[in-house]
Each structure stands twice: as structure tokens, then as C-alpha cells.
Amino acid sequence: GENFDKVYRAVIAANEEEGYKYHVVGGYAGTVSPMGWSWQGGLGGSTGGRLYGFGVDQVVQLEMVLPNGVHVKFGPTEWEDTSAEGFIVPRTKVVSGVCRSNPDE
């Protein structure tokens, strides 16, 4: 699987070029995988975790093939505007999913 190393390096390069406006909420080390980090709650030692919440709060959609070959994908499918409450992102109202036995579908 992937780990955070490439993400951290890309964000560092972009910040050096564009003025330090990006931050990654992720594991404390580049060797941490996003899947392991988020499934354990995303309790990273980075300052982003303390500023932006737990890693599991940042997950928008999951897609995977289970060991039995079933393809699953789920995430929010309905949102509501929360700008009147001072939020910049919508609130999830409905989460839907798809399960398929053929991952190529």
C-alpha cells in the first residue's frame, strides 16, 4: 500500500513554491499508511490533527476490495448547506454504498 511520504514531500514542495498554504492531516511519520492511520482513529502526532480533528473526521469516501473479492464503495450522497452556521463545508445527510462481487464493474 501507499504511505504518507509522497504526500508530505509533495506538500513541502508546493509550500516552498507557493508560500506555505497547505497542510496535511496525517500520520506523524512518512512511513505511516493512510489506511492504518485512519482506521486507528487518525490520532496522529502532527499539528494538523490537533487543528483539524481526528483523521477519521477527514474521510470522505472509502473504496476497497474485501478479502472475499467483494468490491465495496461508500460515502456521502446527500448534503445540506451549513454556511449560515459559519461552516465552509456542507453537512452530510445520507451515506450510501455499493457492493459488487466483480471489482471491474
C-alpha positions as CSV (number, residue, x, y, z in Angstrom):
1,G,0.0,0.0,0.0
2,E,0.9,3.6,-0.1
3,N,2.2,5.7,2.8
4,F,2.2,9.4,3.6
5,D,5.8,10.0,2.4
6,K,4.9,11.1,-1.2
7,V,2.1,13.3,0.1
8,Y,4.3,15.0,2.6
9,R,7.1,15.6,0.1
10,A,4.6,17.0,-2.5
11,V,3.1,19.4,0.1
12,I,6.5,20.5,1.2
13,A,7.5,21.3,-2.4
14,A,4.2,23.1,-3.1
15,N,4.5,25.1,0.2
16,E,8.1,26.2,-0.6
17,E,6.9,27.3,-4.0
18,E,3.6,28.9,-3.1
19,G,4.1,30.2,0.4
20,Y,3.1,27.6,3.0
21,K,-0.6,27.5,2.5
22,Y,-1.1,23.7,2.5
23,H,-1.2,21.3,5.4
24,V,-1.6,17.5,5.6
25,V,-3.5,15.9,8.4
26,G,-1.8,12.5,8.6
27,G,0.5,10.2,10.4
28,Y,3.4,11.5,12.3
29,A,5.9,9.8,10.1
30,G,6.1,9.3,6.3
31,T,6.1,5.6,6.7
32,V,2.6,5.6,8.2
33,S,-0.1,4.3,5.8
34,P,-3.3,6.3,5.3
35,M,-5.4,3.2,5.8
36,G,-3.8,2.1,9.1
37,W,-3.7,5.7,10.4
38,S,-7.4,6.4,9.7
39,W,-8.6,3.0,10.8
40,Q,-7.0,3.6,14.2
41,G,-8.8,6.9,14.5
42,G,-6.2,9.1,12.9
43,L,-4.7,10.2,16.2
44,G,-1.5,11.5,14.6
45,G,1.1,13.5,16.3
46,S,1.0,16.2,13.7
47,T,-0.2,19.7,14.4
48,G,-2.8,19.3,11.7
49,G,-4.5,16.6,13.7
50,R,-4.8,19.0,16.6
51,L,-6.1,21.8,14.4
52,Y,-8.4,19.9,12.1
53,G,-9.7,17.0,14.2
54,F,-9.1,13.2,14.1
55,G,-8.2,11.5,10.8
56,V,-11.5,9.7,10.6
57,D,-13.2,13.1,10.6
58,Q,-11.4,13.8,7.3
59,V,-12.5,10.6,5.4
60,V,-15.0,11.5,2.7
61,Q,-15.2,8.1,0.8
62,L,-13.9,4.6,1.2
63,E,-13.5,2.1,-1.6
64,M,-11.8,-1.3,-1.3
65,V,-11.9,-4.9,-2.4
66,L,-12.5,-7.2,0.6
67,P,-10.6,-10.5,1.0
68,N,-13.5,-12.4,-0.4
69,G,-13.4,-10.4,-3.6
70,V,-16.4,-8.2,-3.0
71,H,-15.9,-4.6,-4.2
72,V,-17.3,-2.1,-1.7
73,K,-17.6,1.7,-2.0
74,F,-19.4,4.1,0.2
75,G,-19.6,7.8,1.1
76,P,-21.9,10.7,1.4
77,T,-24.6,11.1,-1.3
78,E,-26.7,13.9,0.2
79,W,-25.5,17.1,1.9
80,E,-27.1,20.2,3.4
81,D,-25.7,23.8,3.3
82,T,-24.2,24.9,6.6
83,S,-22.8,28.3,5.6
84,A,-25.5,30.1,7.7
85,E,-24.0,28.3,10.7
86,G,-20.5,29.5,9.9
87,F,-19.1,26.3,8.3
88,I,-17.3,26.2,5.0
89,V,-18.2,22.6,4.2
90,P,-21.6,21.0,3.9
91,R,-23.0,18.6,6.5
92,T,-23.5,15.0,5.4
93,K,-27.2,13.9,5.5
94,V,-27.1,10.5,3.8
95,V,-24.3,7.9,3.3
96,S,-24.8,5.3,0.6
97,G,-22.8,2.4,-0.7
98,V,-22.3,-0.1,-3.4
99,C,-21.3,-3.8,-3.0
100,R,-20.2,-5.8,-6.1
101,S,-18.8,-9.2,-6.4
102,N,-16.9,-8.1,-9.6
103,P,-14.4,-5.3,-8.8
104,D,-14.2,-4.5,-12.6
105,E,-17.9,-3.3,-12.6
